[in-house]
Amino acid sequence: MSLLEFRPVDEQLLIIRRGAADIIVEAELAQKLERARRSRTPLKVKLGLDPTAPDLHLGHTVVLRKLKDFQDLGHQIIVIIGDFTGMIGDPSGRSETRKPLTRDEIRANAETYRAQLGKVIDMSRTRVEFNSTWLAPLTFEHIIRETANLTVARMLQREDFAARYAAERPISLHEFLYPIAQAYDSVALHADVEMGGTDQTFNLLVGRDLQRAHGQEPQIALTVPLLEGLDGVQKMSKSYGNYVGINEKAEDIFGKLMSVSDEMMWRYFDLLTRVPESEIAALRAAHPMEAKKRLARTITAQYYGDRGAVDAEEHFARVHQHRDVPDEIETARVPAAGAAPGKGLPSKGAPWPVWLVLKEAGLVQSTSEARRMIQQGAVEIDRQRVASTEQTLAPGSEYLIQVGKRRFKRVILEVPHV
């Protein structure tokens, strides 16, 4: 669509509302959209991202897909890489002070963002800014003037700040500067709309406050829900192990999505896809398995194309429904080269606990996870389920190990050298 040919406002709002948690204030957004349509000037729609981790998962893409909605409607989307604010550390949702990132960490993470963002939004039509551009030159006088626009009482309206203050847990003074710095981004860009998760509501509203103080028309604060992970309880996060990374293999994305509960998959349809609501209604009347396959195909295709999604579905059917072994399985040697007894490994010739083999082979992240997977009956060795955490394996042999539905490795259990 040409930037000069905007849809009617009611049609735009229908698209914008889908998957949004809140729009503050929708009437003001309608006015902005109408003015943009008449003047043929796109709105400036801003999303700030602090490069706190190098990899994005589907939880991150909820707000990116909403950003793409604005882009598809012809508006100018602006992605701000928070290379400056990342050094402060966003306190949103934190019960303690967040450890700030170093410049090297921020630079390394930011390098990976562009390619990943391009899997969701059209980077050729996306304006990318680093907020150090305008925040780094600010003098101490400038900062004093900006902080004068907000009160301590206003800052303590933040739920996380209020909870920590009531519990007498520390709040570092620099944390008060984070929402001010984020708000100054909106001032610097004259943003019309700022987007974020529901945990960003306070920061987005501070942006409205600071724009008013600078004589600007306040931005619209548009929030999206925080996506629950595969467990259906905690928000999607790598730290909870319930995530689907957008850089994962196609078969892993497909397989993980097939594990989503029947109830949760409709939320995934709404927040992670743009499947027409009429089609979703028809899927609700069909068998849940067919609907889940459609969900997995749709999302996998977003990152690997239709052919990649078809291949992933065939892999899922072969491995999980017909219990075939994947064609290509990574081989791991345990212990790794250079490892020796005395560092938590069994002595030469001694049997290995299965839970330790899983950890050393990289099939799990920790021994506690290994024990939990065994207790849940989610570990098979040579196609036989492991029944006890006390089971051991003899060194000097090769084993086909499966953890959960998707993790396979051929493990060569070597005899440690002494």
Protein Blocks (a to p, Z undefined) as FASTA:
>chain_A
ZZklccdfklmmmmmmnopabdcdfklmmmmmmmmmmnopacddddddddfbfbdcfklm
mmmmmmmmmmmnopacdddddfklmmnopaehiabdcddddfklmmmmmmmmmmmmmmmm
cfklcccddfklmmmmpcfklmmmmmmmpcfklmmmpmklmmmmmnopacdfklmmmmmm
mmmmmmmnopabdcddfklmmmmmmmmmmmmmnopacdddddddddddfkopaccdfklo
paccfkbcfklmmmmmmmpcfklmmmmmmmmmccdfklmmmmmmmcfklmmmmmmmmmmm
mmnojklmmmmmmmmmmmmmnopacfbdcddddddehiaehiopacehiacdfklmmmmn
opafbfklmmmmmmnopaceehiacfbfkbccdehiacdddehjllccddddddddZZ
